[in-house]
């Protein structure tokens, strides 16, 4: 499941601070892999005028509200320097 998240993170890191600033606070899309459907959500939080936190979350629903969630993220500054988020920083998303 995390391949979708990893690819999305890698793509977003190439967009740069200015491009990410234009993203909405939350967006998602449903992707299919065979019969499985996953929702990929992108969260953007502006920590300060020159820092953004980006989290990519994947959710796969199994049955009656049971599912699996996985998230990764990074912080980017206005100079396009990125720092990966720790598990503690993304805990609320996974």
ABEGO torsion letter per residue (X at the ends): XAAAAAAAAAAAAAAEAAAAAABBABBBBBBBBEABBBBBBBBBBBABAABBBBBBBBBBBABGGBBBBBBBBBBBBAAGBBBBBBAAAAAAAX
